[in-house]
Amino acid sequence: MTRRKHLKQSEVRTLPNVFHSKQPGLDKLIRTYFNNNNPFTLELGCGNGEYSNTLAQKHPDRNFLGIDRAGARIWAASKASLNLNLHNTAFVITYVEKLLEIFNQPVVDEIWIPYPNPLPHRRKMKKILTNPAFLEIYKKILRPDGIIHLKTDDDFLYEYTLQIIEEMKMTIRFSTNNLTPESGAPQDALIVTRFEQDHLFAGKTIKYLSFSF
């Protein structure tokens, strides 16, 4: 581990908008931090939090919670949020599998999954964030009208998720295999992160899919 990464991992747990799964009463700590009853939106595998922070600027009346297992990445997300003086974002260092430790009832309006690892190898497919096991977790924390959003440049992940939606008899809200401003997709789906810019520059097309139970 580099010295810089070690410093980030040491500092990240002291930042005011960062929580971690080992904290007792995590759900209450998060609610106290936001101190309101606004709807929750989650970003899974949030990385540097660019999507959460951008959404938070667009929707100041909603709470945004970024989830990632890597403290160094959460450090960058937290610092960016603090620099933007955002009070409606927070971040949790934890695994997606542990979401039920944060929410034990359906209080989430939206879940965003931007550019997850597609993990196409059969032995690793159970770790895909749109795998049925994960979807069952999301179902327990989403409100009845809650929506899941997926953005990816990977054909396999897009087609795999469409197949799972059909098998689980879920409802597709919107789907396109070429996300552009002309595609008719929701405005929040058109947010372009630096990661996405790199993919577009490389000539890749972006797929977007929103669905609900």
Secondary structure, DSSP 8 states (H G I E B T S, - for coil): --HHHHHHHHHGGGSTTEEETTSTTHHHHHHHHH-S---EEEEET-TT-HHHHHHHHH-TTSEEEEEES-HHHHHHHHHHHHHTT-SSEEEEES-GGGGGGT-SSS-EEEEEEES-----SGGGGGGSTTSHHHHHHHHHHEEEEEEEEEEES-HHHHHHHHHHHHHTT-EEEEEESS--GGGT--GGGG---HHHHHHHHTT---EEEEEE-
